[in-house]
Amino acid sequence: MALLPALRRLRAQRVVLASASPRRRDILTQAGLRFEVIPSKFKETLNKDDFPTPAAYAVETARQKALEVAERLYQKDLQVPDLVIGADTIVVVDGLILEKPVDKQDAYRMLSLLSGRTHVVVTGVALVRCRPPGKLRQGTDGRLGTDVTAFHEETRVTFSALSEELLREDKAGGYALQAQGGMLVQAVQGDALNVIGFPLNRFCRALASDPDPDDDPDDDPDPPRGSGVAVEGAQAAEDPDDGARRGGGGL
């Protein structure tokens, strides 16, 4: 498995990221991937109690996000991407999935729960290959056919003990490892990019182990030179699940 061969398979394809998360966009862009940004409109109303694990919940949410974008593009102009990438990142502590706080008091409560403790950041990822009617593994009755590869990545994060002042500081709400929020984090065990919002290494391994059957392995032997990102609309709003959902906001 290598990064560049995995990306070469996508170079001639239309790839869509079903998220407006600027952090996910940055991670994939810096890796050299060329893609469009079309945020999903999937309403995250799944019942967490219906899933055996938090990871299963995150994976299904990611799958629904990607499928919504694929179907919407197909219904819109009958032109679908080759690959839609969906992702959903959550924080889990004591088996409890922490959602985006509703207000500052809720953010304070959640950060207090994480203070001085180790929690798990879980990102579910779904790779949806689109198969329009007339192509391999096509749908029936004019419906879009899809092949879904899904996985999740887990990273253990330990917070330092947070002072009362820091807990109540507005900026303490969202801890971005690459920004001021990094001062909350004492240790990270696992993929740090997963905490920021997207497990790049696991993504590339998934591409390498499950190549698109329509690809020609000898096509385009040179590695990508730069990358391109097209964002639907003039400016995409920040994804509410940008990074892990936790007390005070996204990673």
C-alpha atoms as one frame of an Amber mdcrd trajectory, in Angstrom:
protein
   0.000   0.000   0.000   1.257   3.467  -0.885  -0.372   6.861  -0.888   0.389
   7.958  -4.438  -0.830   4.788  -6.209  -4.089   5.075  -4.286  -4.518   8.685
  -5.344  -3.541   7.912  -8.964  -6.581   5.662  -9.213  -8.774   8.670  -8.510
  -7.008  11.227 -10.680  -9.175  10.744 -13.771 -12.375  10.327 -11.773 -14.955
  12.727 -10.422 -14.606  12.640  -6.636 -16.969  14.422  -4.250 -16.502  15.139
  -0.552 -19.937  15.157   1.085 -18.872  17.577   3.794 -18.223  21.296   4.111
 -15.672  20.706   6.872 -12.664  22.930   6.108 -10.411  20.593   8.067 -11.398
  17.543   6.051 -11.002  19.574   2.900  -7.519  20.682   3.957  -6.374  17.155
   4.840  -7.450  15.738   1.482  -6.158  18.711  -0.493  -2.740  18.536   1.131
  -2.621  14.840   0.260  -2.972  15.788  -3.408  -6.532  14.588  -3.978  -8.667
  16.402  -6.542 -12.310  16.644  -5.538 -15.471  18.729  -5.327 -17.124  19.776
  -2.075 -20.874  19.180  -1.994 -22.136  19.167   1.610 -24.691  16.528   2.474
 -28.233  17.514   3.417 -28.824  14.318   5.367 -30.648  15.106   8.603 -28.818
  13.355  11.388 -31.784  11.843  13.167 -30.535   8.284  13.573 -31.380   6.711
  16.929 -28.114   5.914  18.683 -29.811   3.164  20.672 -30.362   1.234  17.436
 -26.618   0.663  17.001 -24.480  -1.886  18.846 -21.514   0.481  19.139 -20.777
   4.203  18.740 -18.562   3.297  15.771 -21.505   1.639  14.010 -23.500   4.838
  14.507 -20.715   7.000  13.039 -20.259   4.674  10.050 -23.975   4.627   9.230
 -24.182   8.418   9.518 -21.245   8.737   7.116 -22.888   6.266   4.729 -26.168
   8.170   4.718 -24.385  11.466   4.102 -22.556  10.104   1.073 -25.601   8.314
  -0.347 -27.711  11.473  -0.037 -25.230  13.461  -2.127 -24.879  10.712  -4.731
 -28.645  10.366  -5.152 -29.183  14.138  -5.217 -26.625  14.603  -7.984 -28.155
  11.755  -9.977 -31.683  13.137  -9.646 -30.490  16.641 -10.474 -28.830  16.050
 -13.843 -28.334  12.295 -14.239 -24.601  12.928 -13.928 -23.042  11.238 -10.954
 -19.526  11.249  -9.514 -17.390   8.157  -9.550 -16.795   8.350  -5.827 -18.518
  10.148  -2.946 -16.704  10.375   0.385 -18.803  10.676   3.535 -17.442  11.072
   7.058 -18.772  11.540  10.572 -16.658  12.133  13.668 -17.863  11.671  17.226
 -16.400  11.703  20.731 -17.127   8.833  23.094 -16.557   8.780  26.852 -17.856
   6.010  29.111 -19.848   4.693  26.133 -21.660   8.023  25.792 -21.656   9.815
  22.440 -21.136  13.527  22.977 -23.099  15.737  20.633 -22.562  19.363  19.693
 -23.524  21.427  22.767 -26.670  23.496  22.604 -25.276  26.427  24.622 -22.326
  27.558  26.736 -23.609  25.772  29.821 -23.851  22.537  27.890 -20.328  23.089
  26.556 -19.092  23.620  30.116 -20.733  20.383  31.236 -19.185  18.392  28.399
 -15.680  19.801  28.818 -15.931  19.119  32.549 -16.711  15.510  31.684 -13.578
  15.295  29.509 -11.265  17.165  31.871  -8.316  15.064  33.025  -9.669  11.970
  31.318  -9.123   9.837  28.239 -11.841   9.641  25.625 -12.103   8.106  22.171
 -12.524  10.005  18.906 -14.246   7.852  16.307 -14.535   8.741  12.625 -16.791
   6.710  10.392 -16.008   6.902   6.665 -18.070   5.695   3.710 -16.738   5.444
   0.166 -19.667   5.263  -2.246 -18.932   4.122  -5.800 -21.717   5.234  -8.121
 -22.971   2.945 -10.873 -25.435   4.716 -13.197 -27.800   2.513 -15.250 -25.901
   0.942 -18.123 -22.655   0.492 -16.210 -21.180  -2.356 -14.189 -23.360  -3.465
 -11.262 -26.052  -1.044 -12.387 -29.248  -0.274 -10.543 -32.629  -1.372 -11.861
 -35.518   0.621 -13.324 -33.280   3.610 -13.960 -32.157   3.815 -10.348 -28.629
   4.670  -9.332 -26.553   1.680  -8.289 -23.964   2.067  -5.557 -21.150   0.029
  -4.012 -20.252   1.096  -0.475 -17.005   0.511   1.374 -17.179   1.650   4.998
 -14.768   1.665   7.912 -13.965   3.553  11.078 -10.869   4.763  12.885 -10.468
   5.269  16.623  -7.996   7.527  18.415  -7.578   7.829  22.175  -7.186  11.408
  23.423  -6.262  12.436  26.957  -7.140  15.898  28.213  -5.157  17.697  30.862
  -7.069  18.722  33.956  -8.832  21.915  32.893  -9.016  24.897  35.202 -12.314
  26.590  35.944 -11.126  29.602  33.974 -10.310  27.512  30.922 -13.587  25.607
  31.138 -15.510  28.868  31.008 -13.311  30.470  28.353 -15.163  30.597  25.023
 -12.133  29.269  23.140 -12.018  26.136  25.301 -15.112  24.827  23.571 -13.483
  23.511  20.419 -10.124  21.846  20.617  -8.351  21.780  17.311  -5.025  19.979
  17.555  -3.588  22.351  14.976  -4.815  25.480  16.797  -5.355  26.899  20.295
  -7.431  23.919  21.349  -4.280  21.818  21.286  -3.388  23.193  24.704  -6.175
  21.037  26.177  -4.669  17.798  24.882  -2.071  15.980  26.961  -1.661  12.866
  24.807  -2.897  11.282  21.591  -2.735   7.548  20.908  -3.405   6.764  17.276
  -4.014   8.803  14.150  -3.919  12.524  14.999  -5.540  13.423  11.671  -8.497
  11.313  12.732  -8.986  13.670  15.674  -8.771  16.693  13.408 -11.468  15.245
  11.185 -10.340  12.619   8.674  -8.242   9.412   8.958  -6.090   9.853   5.860
  -3.929   6.774   6.346  -6.916   4.451   6.775  -8.596   6.086   3.771  -5.587
   5.390   1.532  -5.358   1.809   2.763  -9.032   1.320   1.937  -8.476   2.640
  -1.591  -5.479   0.378  -2.073  -7.225  -2.753  -0.841 -10.482  -2.152  -2.712
  -9.592  -0.593  -6.085 -12.273   0.486  -8.511 -12.779  -2.364 -11.037 -13.185
   0.179 -13.829  -9.652   1.505 -13.271  -6.768   0.755 -15.581  -3.732   0.203
 -13.322  -1.386   1.290 -16.128  -3.266   4.514 -16.807  -1.694   7.805 -15.735
   1.509   6.428 -14.220   2.737   9.802 -12.996   1.810  11.008  -9.514  -0.649
  13.921  -9.214   0.904  17.337  -9.589  -0.984  19.525  -7.160  -4.663  19.288
  -6.361  -7.920  21.030  -7.027 -11.028  21.643  -4.960 -14.367  22.844  -6.299
 -16.861  23.959  -3.661 -20.587  23.912  -4.386 -21.826  27.493  -4.176 -19.698
  30.574  -3.637 -18.697  29.554  -0.131 -19.583  26.429   1.811 -20.724  26.870
   5.393 -18.719  25.072   8.050 -19.964  21.556   8.565 -21.693  21.111  11.945
 -19.797  17.855  12.394 -16.448  19.422  11.474 -14.068  17.328  13.504 -15.445
  15.538  16.516 -18.772  16.596  17.977 -18.086  17.515  21.546 -18.479  20.133
  24.213 -18.261  23.565  22.638 -17.865  22.676  19.002 -15.805  20.873  16.422
 -12.211  19.849  16.334
